Amino acid sequence: MELIIAGSPRKGMYSDRLAEAYAGITGGEIVYARSVSVGPCHGCGWCKGKGNGVCVQKDDMPRILEKARKADRIALFSPIYWWQMTAQEKLIVDRLYPLSEADWNGKVLTVVMNGAAEDDDREFSLLHDQFREMADYIKAELRFLGVGTSDDEAFGNALAKVRDLAASK
Ligand SMILES: Cc1cc2nc3c(=O)[nH]c(=O)nc-3n(C[C@H](O)[C@H](O)[C@H](O)COP(=O)(O)O)c2cc1C
């Protein structure tokens, strides 16, 4: 099973459309970050100690976490906001903290970031390197794609790349 976390606040826009095209090929389940109630990680450490993998916060995250635990593949789709993922996406990523090394081990982490920049912009290599660190830390296989979606033409190119990525699994 693949869990896809879609981080755009804009329903039906570029990032959503990329995530939906990807899910149409991989069969993954999309969770729209803008549509769930997930608070920021408190950093209390409960999940890593007495909580034994369970978060103290009783919002929508426990059910997302269960999907993440069962998934063998996790995909993050987000527009780029200030050289990073959106705040909505980050709330969920931070709250994946209760996943143990065993939970993560062997998962494939796919990351698709779209922005207004051109495809060859340095921001995509910066983002790639950042997710490379994250994937190495959780011992996941990383598949990263950074694409420009400044207009409909750029979006068409981005869509083709995302379809190729989805089909290449
Ligand atoms: C607050 C904000 C910050 C942004 N920062 C960046 C950025 O750092 N790099 C970039 O390429 N695009 C940036 N953009 C543009 C969006 O990433 C771009 O318009 C993207 O296609 C939006 O995706 P969406 O259609 O799914 O909302 C930013 C947009 C907003 C609203």
The ligand as a MOL file (V3000), in Angstrom:
LIG
                    3D

  0  0  0     0  0            999 V3000
M  V30 BEGIN CTAB
M  V30 COUNTS 31 33 0 0 0
M  V30 BEGIN ATOM
M  V30 1 C 3.9230 31.5570 0.0660 0
M  V30 2 C 4.4560 31.0650 -1.2430 0
M  V30 3 C 5.8010 30.8030 -1.3490 0
M  V30 4 C 6.3290 30.3140 -2.5450 0
M  V30 5 N 7.6620 30.0260 -2.6050 0
M  V30 6 C 8.1760 29.4490 -3.7410 0
M  V30 7 C 9.5440 29.0590 -3.8070 0
M  V30 8 O 10.3230 29.2100 -2.8760 0
M  V30 9 N 9.9760 28.4990 -4.9540 0
M  V30 10 C 9.1490 28.3040 -6.0450 0
M  V30 11 O 9.6090 27.7630 -7.0680 0
M  V30 12 N 7.8490 28.6610 -5.9990 0
M  V30 13 C 7.3360 29.2120 -4.8840 0
M  V30 14 N 6.0050 29.5390 -4.8150 0
M  V30 15 C 5.1360 29.2610 -5.9840 0
M  V30 16 C 4.4000 27.9260 -5.8730 0
M  V30 17 O 5.2420 26.8790 -5.4560 0
M  V30 18 C 3.8310 27.5630 -7.2420 0
M  V30 19 O 2.9080 28.5660 -7.6460 0
M  V30 20 C 3.1550 26.2060 -7.2820 0
M  V30 21 O 2.9010 25.8860 -8.6380 0
M  V30 22 C 1.8520 26.1830 -6.5130 0
M  V30 23 O 1.3310 24.8730 -6.5460 0
M  V30 24 P -0.2500 24.6310 -6.4230 0
M  V30 25 O -0.8440 24.9960 -7.7550 0
M  V30 26 O -0.4430 23.1980 -6.1200 0
M  V30 27 O -0.7470 25.5170 -5.3180 0
M  V30 28 C 5.4640 30.0650 -3.6500 0
M  V30 29 C 4.0970 30.3620 -3.5240 0
M  V30 30 C 3.5970 30.8410 -2.3490 0
M  V30 31 C 2.1050 31.1150 -2.2340 0
M  V30 END ATOM
M  V30 BEGIN BOND
M  V30 1 1 1 2
M  V30 2 1 2 3
M  V30 3 2 2 30
M  V30 4 2 3 4
M  V30 5 1 4 5
M  V30 6 1 4 28
M  V30 7 2 5 6
M  V30 8 1 6 7
M  V30 9 1 6 13
M  V30 10 2 7 8
M  V30 11 1 7 9
M  V30 12 1 9 10
M  V30 13 2 10 11
M  V30 14 1 10 12
M  V30 15 2 12 13
M  V30 16 1 13 14
M  V30 17 1 14 15
M  V30 18 1 14 28
M  V30 19 1 15 16
M  V30 20 1 16 17
M  V30 21 1 16 18
M  V30 22 1 18 19
M  V30 23 1 18 20
M  V30 24 1 20 21
M  V30 25 1 20 22
M  V30 26 1 22 23
M  V30 27 1 23 24
M  V30 28 2 24 25
M  V30 29 1 24 26
M  V30 30 1 24 27
M  V30 31 2 28 29
M  V30 32 1 29 30
M  V30 33 1 30 31
M  V30 END BOND
M  V30 END CTAB
M  END
